[in-house]
Amino acid sequence: MIFENIYILFLLLPIIYCLYKCRESIIKRDFVHLELFVLKKPRFWLQDLLKLLIVFLLVLALASPVFIDKTNPLNRQGIDIVLALDGSGSMNASGLSEVHETRFETVQRVVKEFIRKRLNDNIGIVLFGDYAFIASPVTYEKEVVAMMVSYLQTGMAGENTAIGEGIEQSIRALTFSKAKTKVIILLSDGEHNSGRISPKAAVKLAIEKKIKIYTIAVGDDFNPALLKEIAKETGAEAYSEKNEDELKEVYEAINKMESSQIKSHHYLKKEYFFQYALLLAFVLMLLYLLRRFKGSA
């Protein structure tokens, strides 16, 4: 909550002083049989309180109280992230989790949890196999992105591993990003063996676009040298995980990355409250006048 015209509030000082000091003077008159003119005494303290509240609310309305919604997607600090997930046939193997499920199913659970924690960021999803496609564009709608992750299956993009195309499609998903910090988190359990673009060429494009690529290797058949080189060249980190707990720790580590301004301050979502102060002042003024006329009747 802020005030657009906060200096208006300083008007309360002389006004309150005047309400206290500048009272109406009472002129004494001499009458015979004063009992004929006895009036019910008004409660002066209540009248004064009403006047004080009315003035306070009017000045408050002039100061224009405004509530700024910092959870709104138009007013936040964050980064744009693309999660590039390996959907090749080898992700059907088990071993990451103690429960009976495939690597891909374990990754889906961990990734959905990560998505819901990134409250201030835009997130997109890319799935790659023989080729890559954007499963979800970069968006602030976290529940939609998490739901889309649930719909993904291994083999949707083919059985092989096209890491280069996974990176290229992730860069494409960030084409219209306005964030200062853009990140790709690439997870794979295999070695690059498919696609029309090499990882080296895709990484070069990412460097030109100033995009970091964090790599996460799962399983036993990946190429550690390749994934480390991808991360190093883009100024990020490479991770190699053997189980679900380690995978969660990696996403927690990435979760602590720096944030940057996504939207301009011209798009702040504001909600004004001056009308409520005016309405309450109007009601109190009616009450004040009603008591005043009633007391003089």
FIVO-405743 format. One record per residue (C-alpha): residue in one letter; x, y, z. Coordinates in pm, whole numbers, plus 50000, padded with zeros to 5 digits. Layout:
BEGIN
@code: A&xx: X&yy: Y&zz: Z
...
This chain:
BEGIN
@code: M&xx: 50000&yy: 50000&zz: 50000
@code: I&xx: 50138&yy: 50341&zz: 49901
@code: F&xx: 50008&yy: 50698&zz: 49859
@code: E&xx: 50040&yy: 50863&zz: 49520
@code: N&xx: 50022&yy: 51212&zz: 49680
@code: I&xx: 50176&yy: 51138&zz: 50018
@code: Y&xx: 50264&yy: 51503&zz: 50089
@code: I&xx: 49892&yy: 51583&zz: 50109
@code: L&xx: 49893&yy: 51403&zz: 50444
@code: F&xx: 50090&yy: 51695&zz: 50593
@code: L&xx: 49769&yy: 51900&zz: 50564
@code: L&xx: 49641&yy: 51704&zz: 50862
@code: L&xx: 49878&yy: 51889&zz: 51096
@code: P&xx: 49735&yy: 52244&zz: 51060
@code: I&xx: 49380&yy: 52111&zz: 51021
@code: I&xx: 49394&yy: 51909&zz: 51342
@code: Y&xx: 49553&yy: 52204&zz: 51522
@code: C&xx: 49276&yy: 52434&zz: 51401
@code: L&xx: 49004&yy: 52189&zz: 51500
@code: Y&xx: 49150&yy: 52187&zz: 51850
@code: K&xx: 49226&yy: 52559&zz: 51890
@code: C&xx: 48983&yy: 52739&zz: 51657
@code: R&xx: 48660&yy: 52670&zz: 51842
@code: E&xx: 48338&yy: 52865&zz: 51799
@code: S&xx: 48306&yy: 53150&zz: 52048
@code: I&xx: 47988&yy: 53159&zz: 52257
@code: I&xx: 47831&yy: 53504&zz: 52311
@code: K&xx: 47658&yy: 53532&zz: 52648
@code: R&xx: 47304&yy: 53673&zz: 52656
@code: D&xx: 47095&yy: 53767&zz: 52958
@code: F&xx: 46741&yy: 53628&zz: 52971
@code: V&xx: 46472&yy: 53613&zz: 53226
@code: H&xx: 46331&yy: 53266&zz: 53282
@code: L&xx: 46622&yy: 53076&zz: 53130
@code: E&xx: 46440&yy: 52750&zz: 53193
@code: L&xx: 46225&yy: 52825&zz: 52888
@code: F&xx: 46530&yy: 52800&zz: 52666
@code: V&xx: 46689&yy: 52488&zz: 52802
@code: L&xx: 46815&yy: 52263&zz: 52522
@code: K&xx: 46940&yy: 51912&zz: 52540
@code: K&xx: 47316&yy: 51942&zz: 52554
@code: P&xx: 47493&yy: 51781&zz: 52255
@code: R&xx: 47782&yy: 51550&zz: 52314
@code: F&xx: 48055&yy: 51785&zz: 52204
@code: W&xx: 48326&yy: 51521&zz: 52220
@code: L&xx: 48136&yy: 51305&zz: 51971
@code: Q&xx: 48077&yy: 51601&zz: 51739
@code: D&xx: 48445&yy: 51687&zz: 51748
@code: L&xx: 48540&yy: 51326&zz: 51682
@code: L&xx: 48310&yy: 51312&zz: 51380
@code: K&xx: 48459&yy: 51634&zz: 51240
@code: L&xx: 48809&yy: 51499&zz: 51292
@code: L&xx: 48729&yy: 51171&zz: 51118
@code: I&xx: 48562&yy: 51348&zz: 50825
@code: V&xx: 48861&yy: 51576&zz: 50769
@code: F&xx: 49103&yy: 51285&zz: 50807
@code: L&xx: 48917&yy: 51074&zz: 50549
@code: L&xx: 48896&yy: 51363&zz: 50301
@code: V&xx: 49269&yy: 51428&zz: 50326
@code: L&xx: 49334&yy: 51053&zz: 50300
@code: A&xx: 49130&yy: 51043&zz: 49978
@code: L&xx: 49330&yy: 51335&zz: 49836
@code: A&xx: 49652&yy: 51149&zz: 49916
@code: S&xx: 49517&yy: 50867&zz: 49693
@code: P&xx: 49594&yy: 50536&zz: 49866
@code: V&xx: 49697&yy: 50272&zz: 49613
@code: F&xx: 49758&yy: 49899&zz: 49650
@code: I&xx: 50019&yy: 49757&zz: 49412
@code: D&xx: 49980&yy: 49387&zz: 49335
@code: K&xx: 50333&yy: 49243&zz: 49341
@code: T&xx: 50212&yy: 48891&zz: 49265
@code: N&xx: 50063&yy: 49000&zz: 48935
@code: P&xx: 50253&yy: 48880&zz: 48628
@code: L&xx: 50274&yy: 49241&zz: 48506
@code: N&xx: 50467&yy: 49348&zz: 48814
@code: R&xx: 50734&yy: 49106&zz: 48925
@code: Q&xx: 51101&yy: 49023&zz: 48934
@code: G&xx: 51198&yy: 48701&zz: 48761
@code: I&xx: 51374&yy: 48518&zz: 48481
@code: D&xx: 51256&yy: 48332&zz: 48172
@code: I&xx: 51324&yy: 47959&zz: 48191
@code: V&xx: 51284&yy: 47678&zz: 47938
@code: L&xx: 51295&yy: 47321&zz: 48067
@code: A&xx: 51430&yy: 47097&zz: 47790
@code: L&xx: 51340&yy: 46738&zz: 47875
@code: D&xx: 51478&yy: 46424&zz: 47714
@code: G&xx: 51184&yy: 46215&zz: 47595
@code: S&xx: 51384&yy: 45945&zz: 47419
@code: G&xx: 51316&yy: 45574&zz: 47460
@code: S&xx: 51594&yy: 45530&zz: 47716
@code: M&xx: 51400&yy: 45746&zz: 47963
@code: N&xx: 51166&yy: 45449&zz: 48003
@code: A&xx: 51431&yy: 45279&zz: 48213
@code: S&xx: 51395&yy: 45283&zz: 48591
@code: G&xx: 51647&yy: 45357&zz: 48862
@code: L&xx: 51599&yy: 45721&zz: 48972
@code: S&xx: 51331&yy: 45651&zz: 49229
@code: E&xx: 51271&yy: 45385&zz: 49495
@code: V&xx: 50913&yy: 45346&zz: 49377
@code: H&xx: 50838&yy: 45147&zz: 49063
@code: E&xx: 50837&yy: 45411&zz: 48789
@code: T&xx: 51042&yy: 45515&zz: 48488
@code: R&xx: 51310&yy: 45785&zz: 48484
@code: F&xx: 51075&yy: 46008&zz: 48289
@code: E&xx: 50794&yy: 45974&zz: 48543
@code: T&xx: 51032&yy: 46065&zz: 48825
@code: V&xx: 51155&yy: 46365&zz: 48627
@code: Q&xx: 50795&yy: 46474&zz: 48567
@code: R&xx: 50722&yy: 46481&zz: 48940
@code: V&xx: 51038&yy: 46675&zz: 49029
@code: V&xx: 50994&yy: 46919&zz: 48740
@code: K&xx: 50633&yy: 46997&zz: 48832
@code: E&xx: 50741&yy: 47076&zz: 49187
@code: F&xx: 51015&yy: 47304&zz: 49053
@code: I&xx: 50770&yy: 47487&zz: 48826
@code: R&xx: 50529&yy: 47564&zz: 49110
@code: K&xx: 50812&yy: 47708&zz: 49322
@code: R&xx: 50919&yy: 47960&zz: 49056
@code: L&xx: 50651&yy: 48210&zz: 49157
@code: N&xx: 50799&yy: 48510&zz: 48977
@code: D&xx: 50918&yy: 48352&zz: 48654
@code: N&xx: 50797&yy: 48265&zz: 48307
@code: I&xx: 50851&yy: 47900&zz: 48223
@code: G&xx: 50826&yy: 47696&zz: 47903
@code: I&xx: 50872&yy: 47327&zz: 47815
@code: V&xx: 51058&yy: 47163&zz: 47526
@code: L&xx: 51059&yy: 46788&zz: 47467
@code: F&xx: 51328&yy: 46632&zz: 47250
@code: G&xx: 51399&yy: 46286&zz: 47104
@code: D&xx: 51478&yy: 46237&zz: 46733
@code: Y&xx: 51360&yy: 46597&zz: 46699
@code: A&xx: 51238&yy: 46862&zz: 46941
@code: F&xx: 50915&yy: 47058&zz: 46983
@code: I&xx: 50784&yy: 47327&zz: 47216
@code: A&xx: 50534&yy: 47154&zz: 47443
@code: S&xx: 50446&yy: 47476&zz: 47626
@code: P&xx: 50545&yy: 47833&zz: 47534
@code: V&xx: 50716&yy: 48050&zz: 47792
@code: T&xx: 50433&yy: 48169&zz: 48016
@code: Y&xx: 50350&yy: 48281&zz: 48369
@code: E&xx: 50064&yy: 48030&zz: 48403
@code: K&xx: 50244&yy: 47774&zz: 48620
@code: E&xx: 49953&yy: 47535&zz: 48662
@code: V&xx: 49907&yy: 47514&zz: 48286
@code: V&xx: 50277&yy: 47438&zz: 48237
@code: A&xx: 50274&yy: 47177&zz: 48514
@code: M&xx: 49966&yy: 47017&zz: 48360
@code: M&xx: 50139&yy: 47006&zz: 48021
@code: V&xx: 50433&yy: 46822&zz: 48179
@code: S&xx: 50189&yy: 46556&zz: 48300
@code: Y&xx: 50067&yy: 46499&zz: 47945
@code: L&xx: 50417&yy: 46434&zz: 47804
@code: Q&xx: 50532&yy: 46080&zz: 47729
@code: T&xx: 50851&yy: 45919&zz: 47611
@code: G&xx: 50861&yy: 45850&zz: 47239
@code: M&xx: 50643&yy: 46153&zz: 47149
@code: A&xx: 50945&yy: 46306&zz: 46973
@code: G&xx: 51110&yy: 45979&zz: 46873
@code: E&xx: 51334&yy: 45723&zz: 47039
@code: N&xx: 51680&yy: 45880&zz: 46990
@code: T&xx: 51846&yy: 46185&zz: 47151
@code: A&xx: 51880&yy: 46511&zz: 46958
@code: I&xx: 52040&yy: 46739&zz: 47218
@code: G&xx: 52125&yy: 47002&zz: 46955
@code: E&xx: 51763&yy: 47032&zz: 46847
@code: G&xx: 51651&yy: 47042&zz: 47211
@code: I&xx: 51871&yy: 47346&zz: 47266
@code: E&xx: 51768&yy: 47509&zz: 46937
@code: Q&xx: 51394&yy: 47476&zz: 47011
@code: S&xx: 51451&yy: 47608&zz: 47364
@code: I&xx: 51622&yy: 47915&zz: 47218
@code: R&xx: 51329&yy: 47956&zz: 46982
@code: A&xx: 51089&yy: 47944&zz: 47279
@code: L&xx: 51282&yy: 48240&zz: 47427
@code: T&xx: 51265&yy: 48447&zz: 47106
@code: F&xx: 51024&yy: 48707&zz: 47246
@code: S&xx: 51165&yy: 48709&zz: 47600
@code: K&xx: 51216&yy: 49054&zz: 47754
@code: A&xx: 51397&yy: 48922&zz: 48063
@code: K&xx: 51758&yy: 49015&zz: 48124
@code: T&xx: 51828&yy: 48661&zz: 48244
@code: K&xx: 51727&yy: 48373&zz: 48016
@code: V&xx: 51798&yy: 48014&zz: 48113
@code: I&xx: 51765&yy: 47669&zz: 47961
@code: I&xx: 51770&yy: 47369&zz: 48196
@code: L&xx: 51847&yy: 47067&zz: 47981
@code: L&xx: 51797&yy: 46717&zz: 48124
@code: S&xx: 51912&yy: 46408&zz: 47938
@code: D&xx: 52011&yy: 46048&zz: 48002
@code: G&xx: 52175&yy: 45978&zz: 47668
@code: E&xx: 52436&yy: 46086&zz: 47418
@code: H&xx: 52362&yy: 46310&zz: 47121
@code: N&xx: 52289&yy: 46077&zz: 46827
@code: S&xx: 52019&yy: 46243&zz: 46618
@code: G&xx: 51892&yy: 46571&zz: 46475
@code: R&xx: 51988&yy: 46814&zz: 46201
@code: I&xx: 52188&yy: 47052&zz: 46424
@code: S&xx: 52487&yy: 46969&zz: 46641
@code: P&xx: 52508&yy: 47065&zz: 47010
@code: K&xx: 52812&yy: 47280&zz: 46929
@code: A&xx: 52619&yy: 47487&zz: 46673
@code: A&xx: 52320&yy: 47517&zz: 46908
@code: V&xx: 52543&yy: 47631&zz: 47196
@code: K&xx: 52700&yy: 47895&zz: 46972
@code: L&xx: 52353&yy: 48031&zz: 46903
@code: A&xx: 52274&yy: 48034&zz: 47276
@code: I&xx: 52591&yy: 48231&zz: 47346
@code: E&xx: 52492&yy: 48489&zz: 47084
@code: K&xx: 52153&yy: 48524&zz: 47255
@code: K&xx: 52317&yy: 48542&zz: 47602
@code: I&xx: 52130&yy: 48235&zz: 47725
@code: K&xx: 52268&yy: 48013&zz: 48000
@code: I&xx: 52227&yy: 47636&zz: 47967
@code: Y&xx: 52229&yy: 47430&zz: 48286
@code: T&xx: 52268&yy: 47060&zz: 48211
@code: I&xx: 52144&yy: 46771&zz: 48424
@code: A&xx: 52255&yy: 46416&zz: 48342
@code: V&xx: 52062&yy: 46116&zz: 48473
@code: G&xx: 52130&yy: 45745&zz: 48426
@code: D&xx: 52460&yy: 45591&zz: 48311
@code: D&xx: 52477&yy: 45629&zz: 47932
@code: F&xx: 52518&yy: 46006&zz: 47895
@code: N&xx: 52820&yy: 46193&zz: 47758
@code: P&xx: 52959&yy: 46385&zz: 48061
@code: A&xx: 53217&yy: 46576&zz: 47857
@code: L&xx: 52952&yy: 46711&zz: 47619
@code: L&xx: 52711&yy: 46821&zz: 47890
@code: K&xx: 52988&yy: 46987&zz: 48091
@code: E&xx: 53109&yy: 47171&zz: 47781
@code: I&xx: 52758&yy: 47297&zz: 47703
@code: A&xx: 52718&yy: 47438&zz: 48053
@code: K&xx: 53069&yy: 47582&zz: 48071
@code: E&xx: 53048&yy: 47759&zz: 47735
@code: T&xx: 52726&yy: 47938&zz: 47839
@code: G&xx: 52840&yy: 48031&zz: 48190
@code: A&xx: 52625&yy: 47779&zz: 48373
@code: E&xx: 52675&yy: 47457&zz: 48569
@code: A&xx: 52660&yy: 47087&zz: 48481
@code: Y&xx: 52514&yy: 46827&zz: 48717
@code: S&xx: 52510&yy: 46447&zz: 48720
@code: E&xx: 52249&yy: 46277&zz: 48937
@code: K&xx: 52190&yy: 45913&zz: 49030
@code: N&xx: 51861&yy: 45928&zz: 49219
@code: E&xx: 51550&yy: 46135&zz: 49286
@code: D&xx: 51685&yy: 46309&zz: 49597
@code: E&xx: 51994&yy: 46430&zz: 49413
@code: L&xx: 51776&yy: 46547&zz: 49126
@code: K&xx: 51563&yy: 46753&zz: 49366
@code: E&xx: 51877&yy: 46906&zz: 49515
@code: V&xx: 51990&yy: 47014&zz: 49168
@code: Y&xx: 51663&yy: 47190&zz: 49096
@code: E&xx: 51678&yy: 47351&zz: 49441
@code: A&xx: 52027&yy: 47482&zz: 49360
@code: I&xx: 51906&yy: 47623&zz: 49029
@code: N&xx: 51605&yy: 47764&zz: 49213
@code: K&xx: 51842&yy: 48007&zz: 49389
@code: M&xx: 51949&yy: 48175&zz: 49067
@code: E&xx: 51944&yy: 48555&zz: 49041
@code: S&xx: 51631&yy: 48733&zz: 48925
@code: S&xx: 51589&yy: 49020&zz: 48681
@code: Q&xx: 51319&yy: 49265&zz: 48579
@code: I&xx: 51081&yy: 49117&zz: 48323
@code: K&xx: 50825&yy: 49394&zz: 48277
@code: S&xx: 50855&yy: 49772&zz: 48280
@code: H&xx: 50720&yy: 49970&zz: 48576
@code: H&xx: 50469&yy: 50126&zz: 48334
@code: Y&xx: 50272&yy: 49802&zz: 48351
@code: L&xx: 50224&yy: 49794&zz: 48729
@code: K&xx: 49880&yy: 49677&zz: 48834
@code: K&xx: 49729&yy: 49933&zz: 49073
@code: E&xx: 49407&yy: 49929&zz: 49273
@code: Y&xx: 49279&yy: 50263&zz: 49406
@code: F&xx: 49104&yy: 50301&zz: 49742
@code: F&xx: 49032&yy: 50677&zz: 49764
@code: Q&xx: 48664&yy: 50619&zz: 49679
@code: Y&xx: 48614&yy: 50417&zz: 49997
@code: A&xx: 48756&yy: 50699&zz: 50208
@code: L&xx: 48525&yy: 50947&zz: 50032
@code: L&xx: 48222&yy: 50725&zz: 50086
@code: L&xx: 48295&yy: 50683&zz: 50456
@code: A&xx: 48354&yy: 51059&zz: 50492
@code: F&xx: 48017&yy: 51125&zz: 50325
@code: V&xx: 47838&yy: 50888&zz: 50564
@code: L&xx: 48003&yy: 51046&zz: 50868
@code: M&xx: 47915&yy: 51393&zz: 50738
@code: L&xx: 47548&yy: 51294&zz: 50713
@code: L&xx: 47565&yy: 51159&zz: 51068
@code: Y&xx: 47729&yy: 51481&zz: 51186
@code: L&xx: 47463&yy: 51703&zz: 51024
@code: L&xx: 47184&yy: 51482&zz: 51154
@code: R&xx: 47311&yy: 51516&zz: 51510
@code: R&xx: 47364&yy: 51888&zz: 51463
@code: F&xx: 47008&yy: 51954&zz: 51343
@code: K&xx: 46864&yy: 51717&zz: 51599
@code: G&xx: 47053&yy: 51892&zz: 51876
@code: S&xx: 46923&yy: 52236&zz: 51769
@code: A&xx: 46563&yy: 52122&zz: 51717
